[in-house]
Amino acid sequence: MTSSVGPAEGIGPLAELIRGSEHILVFTGAGISTASGIPDFRGPQGIWKTRTPIFYRAFMTDADARVAYWQQKAEGAEILEAAAPNASHRAVVELERAGKVELVVTQNIDGLHSEAGTTSDLLVEIHGTAREIECQSCHERSDPGAHMARFAETGESPICHCGGFLKTATISFGQQLRAIDVARAFDAAKQADLVISLGSTLSVTPAADIPLEAAMSGAPYVVVNQGPTEHDGLPLVTLRIEGDLGSVFPQAVKAALT
């Protein structure tokens, strides 16, 4: 069983693992974005503690559910627009610039990895992105601004020019993940020589199985999170660092690259 260490004890070992790796799979959850002002999902003050999720089937079949969905998105739009990448997002980019990243897989829909500079070829947003709106019929994508403004004016859920329902380009409860994204993530996991999970409770599958795939393929597995995760105690975990990842990950990357 892997024991947890604190930030001070974890920076050196993590830096050493990063220094010796060239194909790192970086897996991120809500905890990487809390320092950017975005609430987490499943922590003590998480969104799903106070908000009833709207399932995809309800969205597609119930007009009231679509209005409720858009009301939730409108309430969160100001937070999303105000958020900016933090030191941990930038540290991921530094790893990419050093040629050490195999793939970045994020559970987050906030788009902050992309805004920080992670290139699209090395990024899988496994649960989609709230930075775009997608038609559920023709799959055309567009900027959220005009649709949010229309909803605020009319109180009616927006409709695509083709007649299809519009929603954020995210994976809702009960909606299937995009097969191409899942395939890219698991393929990269098999090629990785190190996997680092940052700020995830690792409780949502199949996304949480991605770092396990890398570990089962022989890659050292590091988990950095403030609070318990579903992978705590697994023999596949090489290093478990308990604490705010902003106090660990950027410093470990800096040490590894210098």
Residue pairs with C-beta under 8 A, 6 or more apart in sequence:
1 233
1 235
2 232
2 233
2 234
2 235
2 237
2 238
2 239
2 240
3 240
4 232
4 240
4 241
4 242
5 13
5 239
5 240
5 241
5 242
6 241
6 242
6 243
7 241
7 243
7 244
7 247
7 248
9 241
10 224
10 239
10 241
10 243
10 248
10 252
11 248
11 251
11 252
11 255
12 252
12 255
13 239
14 196
14 222
14 224
14 239
14 241
14 248
14 249
14 252
14 256
15 251
15 252
15 253
15 255
15 256
16 256
17 194
17 220
17 222
17 238
17 239
18 24
18 95
18 100
18 194
18 196
18 252
18 253
18 256
18 257
19 256
20 194
21 100
21 193
21 194
21 220
22 99
22 100
22 193
23 100
23 101
23 102
23 191
23 192
23 193
23 194
24 95
24 100
24 101
24 102
24 192
24 193
24 194
24 195
24 196
25 102
25 103
25 105
25 188
25 189
25 192
25 194
25 195
25 196
25 210
25 211
25 214
25 219
26 92
26 95
26 101
26 103
26 104
26 105
26 195
26 196
26 198
27 105
27 106
27 107
27 195
27 196
27 197
27 198
27 200
27 210
27 211
28 92
28 104
28 105
28 106
28 107
28 108
28 113
28 197
28 198
28 199
28 200
29 106
29 107
29 108
29 197
29 198
29 199
29 200
29 201
29 202
29 225
30 38
30 39
30 40
30 41
30 42
30 43
30 46
30 107
30 108
30 199
30 200
31 40
31 43
31 198
31 199
31 200
31 225
31 226
31 245
32 86
32 88
32 89
32 106
32 108
32 112
32 198
32 199
32 245
33 83
33 86
33 89
33 108
33 110
33 112
33 199
34 40
34 199
35 86
35 87
35 88
35 244
35 246
36 83
36 84
36 85
36 86
36 89
36 110
36 112
37 79
37 82
37 83
38 79
38 80
38 83
38 108
38 110
38 112
39 45
39 46
39 47
39 79
40 46
40 47
41 47
41 48
42 48
42 49
42 201
42 203
43 201
43 227
51 72
53 172
53 173
54 65
54 68
54 69
54 72
54 172
54 173
55 172
55 173
55 174
56 172
56 173
56 174
56 175
57 174
58 65
59 65
59 66
59 69
59 165
59 167
59 172
60 136
60 165
63 157
66 157
66 165
66 167
67 155
67 156
67 157
69 157
69 167
69 172
70 151
70 157
70 158
73 130
73 144
73 148
73 168
74 148
74 151
74 152
76 130
77 144
77 148
80 110
80 111
80 130
80 131
83 110
83 112
84 112
84 115
85 112
85 113
85 115
85 116
86 112
86 246
87 246
87 250
88 198
88 199
88 245
88 246
88 249
88 250
89 112
89 113
89 115
89 116
89 118
90 116
90 117
90 250
91 249
91 250
91 253
91 254
92 101
92 104
92 113
92 116
92 118
93 116
93 117
93 118
94 253
94 254
94 257
95 101
95 253
95 257
96 104
96 117
96 118
96 119
96 122
98 257
101 122
102 122
102 188
102 191
102 192
103 122
103 123
103 124
103 184
103 185
103 188
103 192
104 113
104 118
104 122
104 123
104 124
105 124
105 126
105 185
105 188
105 207
105 210
106 113
106 123
106 124
106 125
106 126
106 127
107 126
107 127
107 200
107 204
107 207
108 125
108 127
109 125
109 127
109 128
109 129
109 130
109 168
109 170
110 129
110 130
110 131
111 125
111 129
111 130
111 131
113 123
113 125
114 120
114 123
114 125
114 129
114 131
124 181
124 184
124 185
124 188
125 181
126 171
126 177
126 181
126 182
126 185
126 207
126 210
127 170
127 171
127 177
127 207
128 168
128 169
128 170
128 171
128 178
129 168
129 169
129 170
130 144
130 168
130 169
130 170
131 144
131 169
132 141
132 142
132 143
132 144
132 168
132 169
133 141
133 142
133 143
133 144
133 147
133 158
133 166
133 167
133 168
133 169
134 140
134 141
134 166
134 167
134 168
134 169
135 141
135 160
135 162
135 164
135 165
135 166
136 164
136 165
136 166
136 167
137 160
137 162
137 163
137 164
137 165
138 160
138 162
138 164
140 160
140 162
141 169
144 168
147 158
147 166
150 156
150 158
151 157
151 158
157 165
157 166
158 166
159 165
159 166
160 166
171 177
171 178
177 206
177 207
182 206
185 210
186 210
186 213
189 195
189 210
189 211
189 213
189 214
189 217
189 219
190 213
190 214
190 217
192 214
192 217
192 219
193 219
193 220
194 219
194 220
194 222
195 211
195 214
195 215
195 219
195 220
195 221
195 222
196 222
196 224
196 249
197 211
197 221
197 222
197 223
197 224
197 225
197 229
197 231
198 224
198 225
198 245
198 249
199 224
199 225
199 226
199 245
200 208
200 225
200 229
201 225
201 227
201 228
201 229
201 230
202 208
202 211
202 223
202 225
202 229
202 230
202 231
203 229
203 230
208 230
208 231
211 221
211 231
212 221
212 231
212 234
212 236
214 221
215 221
215 236
215 237
215 238
216 236
220 238
220 239
221 231
221 236
221 237
221 238
221 239
222 237
222 238
222 239
222 240
222 241
223 229
223 231
223 232
223 237
223 239
223 240
223 241
224 241
224 243
224 245
224 248
224 249
225 241
225 242
225 245
226 242
226 243
226 244
226 245
231 237
232 240
241 248
